[in-house]
Amino acid sequence: MENEAEDEHSEADDAPERRSGESEAADQVQKPDGESESSEAGSHDDEGLDLTTNQVQRDAESVFDTETENVFPESVDPATPSLGDWSSVGTGTGAGSGSSSGDGGVNLEAFVAEEISLQDHLMAQLPLTISDPVKRLIGDHLIDMVDEDGYMRGDLDNLAGRLGAPVELIEETLATLQSFEPAGVFARDLAECLTLQLKDRNRFDPAIETLIANLALIAAHDLAGLKRACEVRII
């Protein structure tokens, strides 16, 4: 009986030690599993966030269907303008910039078209209207005889003598030039200028022709004489 009591007491003392040993064994068994799960999770994270140069290049090649050098150029042309470089704006030093003024601003006058003179305008119409080289030469001289107001200044007889051409040919060429724009150009006096302008507007009738022939009466305010000359009623 005493031996049985000692055995039961010994087993009771050993029970906590066995439970403690079993708990440690269970912890040791579970710990590798936890480490394995953590390792697998880390592996998945590494695969999703693989930012190594080789992986990025491979991804870029597959997306853009081109080689890495085309997606990631090793160098940038220094002449290529950058959106972040605004230092040359308004200074005329950037690529494609227009003329700049001395104070660093854009010179707007550089973009204004050059003013064309009346002689330039007439010279541009000459080859479009006259094809005969002799008349074109006469036309060149007649254009040089036009003043800033568009009136002919000079004597046609003198021009005919200098060119060795008949006066009739000079007058024929002048008649052609009088059809140029602006209407009334190459006129030798006010009456001829008004006649050319009214003909251009198809308003030159006999009454108007008589009126223009008596411009002196208008200047003298002689309405009665103008009425008799034009044979019209003036109200």
C-alpha positions as CSV (number, residue, x, y, z in Angstrom):
1,M,0.0,0.0,0.0
2,E,2.8,2.4,0.8
3,N,4.4,1.7,-2.5
4,E,1.1,2.5,-4.4
5,A,0.8,5.7,-2.5
6,E,4.3,6.8,-3.4
7,D,3.7,5.9,-7.1
8,E,0.5,8.1,-7.2
9,H,2.3,10.9,-5.5
10,S,5.2,10.7,-8.0
11,E,2.8,10.7,-11.0
12,A,1.0,13.7,-9.5
13,D,4.4,15.5,-9.3
14,D,5.3,14.6,-12.8
15,A,2.0,15.7,-14.3
16,P,2.8,19.5,-14.3
17,E,6.2,18.8,-15.9
18,R,4.6,16.7,-18.7
19,R,2.0,19.4,-19.3
20,S,4.7,22.1,-19.5
21,G,6.7,19.9,-21.8
22,E,3.8,19.3,-24.1
23,S,3.0,23.0,-24.2
24,E,6.6,23.8,-25.2
25,A,6.5,21.1,-27.9
26,A,3.2,22.5,-29.2
27,D,4.8,26.0,-29.4
28,Q,7.8,24.6,-31.2
29,V,5.5,22.8,-33.7
30,Q,3.4,26.0,-34.3
31,K,6.3,28.3,-34.6
32,P,7.7,26.9,-37.9
33,D,4.2,27.2,-39.4
34,G,3.9,30.8,-38.4
35,E,7.3,31.5,-39.8
36,S,6.3,29.7,-43.0
37,E,3.2,31.8,-43.4
38,S,5.1,35.0,-42.7
39,S,7.7,34.0,-45.2
40,E,5.1,33.2,-47.8
41,A,3.4,36.6,-47.2
42,G,6.7,38.4,-47.5
43,S,7.4,36.5,-50.7
44,H,4.1,37.6,-52.2
45,D,4.8,41.2,-51.2
46,D,8.2,41.1,-52.7
47,E,6.7,39.8,-56.0
48,G,4.1,42.6,-56.1
49,L,6.7,45.3,-55.2
50,D,9.6,44.2,-57.2
51,L,11.2,47.5,-58.1
52,T,14.5,46.2,-59.2
53,T,15.9,47.8,-62.4
54,N,15.7,44.5,-64.4
55,Q,12.0,43.9,-63.5
56,V,11.0,47.5,-64.3
57,Q,12.7,47.3,-67.6
58,R,11.1,44.0,-68.4
59,D,7.7,45.3,-67.5
60,A,8.2,48.5,-69.6
61,E,9.3,46.4,-72.6
62,S,6.2,44.2,-72.4
63,V,3.8,47.2,-72.0
64,F,5.4,49.4,-74.7
65,D,6.4,46.6,-77.0
66,T,9.9,48.1,-77.6
67,E,13.4,47.8,-76.3
68,T,14.5,49.3,-73.0
69,E,16.7,51.9,-74.7
70,N,13.6,53.4,-76.4
71,V,11.6,53.6,-73.1
72,F,14.5,54.8,-70.9
73,P,16.9,56.8,-73.0
74,E,20.3,57.0,-71.4
75,S,20.8,60.7,-72.3
76,V,18.7,63.7,-73.2
77,D,19.5,66.1,-76.0
78,P,20.5,69.3,-74.2
79,A,19.0,71.3,-77.1
80,T,15.6,69.8,-76.4
81,P,13.5,72.4,-74.5
82,S,12.2,71.3,-71.2
83,L,8.8,72.2,-69.8
84,G,10.4,73.0,-66.5
85,D,12.8,75.6,-68.0
86,W,11.0,78.9,-68.3
87,S,14.1,81.1,-68.1
88,S,14.2,81.8,-71.8
89,V,10.5,82.8,-72.2
90,G,10.2,86.4,-73.3
91,T,14.0,86.8,-73.6
92,G,14.3,85.7,-77.3
93,T,17.0,83.1,-76.3
94,G,14.8,80.0,-76.4
95,A,14.3,77.8,-79.5
96,G,11.8,79.2,-82.0
97,S,11.7,82.6,-80.3
98,G,11.0,85.7,-82.3
99,S,12.9,88.9,-82.3
100,S,13.2,90.5,-78.9
101,S,13.5,94.1,-77.8
102,G,16.4,95.5,-75.8
103,D,14.5,95.2,-72.5
104,G,14.0,91.4,-72.9
105,G,10.4,91.6,-74.1
106,V,9.2,90.4,-77.5
107,N,9.4,92.9,-80.2
108,L,5.9,92.9,-81.8
109,E,7.0,95.2,-84.6
110,A,9.1,92.4,-86.0
111,F,5.8,90.5,-86.8
112,V,4.2,93.4,-88.5
113,A,4.2,93.1,-92.3
114,E,6.3,95.6,-94.1
115,E,4.3,98.5,-95.6
116,I,3.9,98.3,-99.3
117,S,4.3,101.5,-101.3
118,L,2.0,102.6,-104.1
119,Q,4.7,102.0,-106.6
120,D,5.2,98.4,-105.3
121,H,1.5,97.8,-105.6
122,L,1.4,99.0,-109.2
123,M,4.6,97.1,-110.1
124,A,3.0,93.9,-108.9
125,Q,0.0,94.4,-111.2
126,L,2.1,95.3,-114.3
127,P,3.2,91.7,-115.3
128,L,-0.4,90.5,-114.7
129,T,-1.8,93.0,-117.2
130,I,0.8,93.6,-119.8
131,S,2.7,90.8,-121.5
132,D,4.3,92.8,-124.3
133,P,7.9,93.6,-123.3
134,V,8.0,97.0,-125.0
135,K,4.8,98.1,-123.2
136,R,6.0,96.7,-120.0
137,L,9.2,98.8,-120.3
138,I,7.1,101.9,-120.9
139,G,4.9,100.9,-117.9
140,D,8.0,100.8,-115.7
141,H,8.8,104.4,-116.6
142,L,5.2,105.5,-116.2
143,I,5.0,104.0,-112.7
144,D,8.1,105.9,-111.8
145,M,6.3,109.1,-112.8
146,V,3.4,108.6,-110.3
147,D,3.5,110.6,-107.1
148,E,2.4,109.6,-103.6
149,D,-1.2,110.7,-104.4
150,G,-1.4,108.6,-107.5
151,Y,-1.2,111.4,-110.1
152,M,0.9,111.3,-113.2
153,R,3.7,113.9,-113.0
154,G,5.7,114.4,-116.1
155,D,5.4,115.0,-119.8
156,L,4.5,112.1,-122.1
157,D,6.3,113.7,-125.1
158,N,9.6,113.8,-123.1
159,L,9.2,110.2,-122.1
160,A,8.5,109.2,-125.8
161,G,11.7,111.1,-126.8
162,R,13.8,109.4,-124.1
163,L,12.5,105.9,-125.0
164,G,12.4,106.5,-128.8
165,A,8.8,105.3,-128.9
166,P,5.8,106.9,-130.5
167,V,3.6,109.1,-128.3
168,E,0.6,107.0,-129.3
169,L,2.2,103.9,-127.8
170,I,2.9,105.8,-124.6
171,E,-0.7,107.0,-124.4
172,E,-2.0,103.5,-125.2
173,T,0.1,102.0,-122.4
174,L,-1.0,104.7,-120.0
175,A,-4.7,103.9,-120.8
176,T,-4.0,100.3,-119.8
177,L,-2.3,101.4,-116.6
178,Q,-5.3,103.6,-115.7
179,S,-7.3,100.4,-115.1
180,F,-5.1,99.4,-112.2
181,E,-6.2,99.5,-108.6
182,P,-6.8,101.8,-106.8
183,A,-9.3,103.4,-109.1
184,G,-8.3,106.8,-110.4
185,V,-4.5,106.1,-110.3
186,F,-2.4,107.5,-113.2
187,A,-4.8,110.4,-113.7
188,R,-3.2,113.7,-114.8
189,D,-5.7,116.0,-113.1
190,L,-8.8,115.9,-110.8
191,A,-11.3,115.7,-113.7
192,E,-9.6,112.7,-115.2
193,C,-9.3,111.1,-111.7
194,L,-13.1,111.5,-111.1
195,T,-13.8,110.2,-114.6
196,L,-11.8,107.0,-114.0
197,Q,-13.4,106.4,-110.6
198,L,-17.0,106.9,-112.0
199,K,-16.3,104.6,-114.9
200,D,-15.0,102.0,-112.4
201,R,-18.4,102.2,-110.7
202,N,-20.4,102.4,-113.9
203,R,-21.7,105.8,-113.0
204,F,-20.3,107.8,-115.8
205,D,-23.3,109.1,-117.9
206,P,-23.6,112.2,-120.1
207,A,-24.9,114.4,-117.3
208,I,-22.0,113.4,-115.1
209,E,-19.6,113.9,-118.0
210,T,-20.9,117.5,-118.4
211,L,-20.6,118.1,-114.7
212,I,-17.0,117.0,-114.6
213,A,-16.2,119.1,-117.6
214,N,-17.5,122.2,-115.7
215,L,-15.8,121.7,-112.3
216,A,-14.7,125.3,-112.4
217,L,-18.4,126.4,-112.1
218,I,-18.7,124.2,-108.9
219,A,-15.5,125.9,-107.5
220,A,-17.1,129.3,-108.3
221,H,-20.4,128.3,-106.7
222,D,-22.1,129.2,-110.0
223,L,-25.1,126.9,-109.7
224,A,-27.1,128.7,-112.4
225,G,-24.3,128.3,-114.9
226,L,-23.9,124.6,-113.8
227,K,-27.7,124.1,-114.3
228,R,-27.5,125.5,-117.8
229,A,-24.4,123.5,-118.7
230,C,-25.8,120.2,-117.5
231,E,-29.4,121.0,-118.6
232,V,-30.9,119.7,-115.4
233,R,-33.1,121.1,-112.7
234,I,-31.3,121.9,-109.4
235,I,-33.7,122.0,-106.4
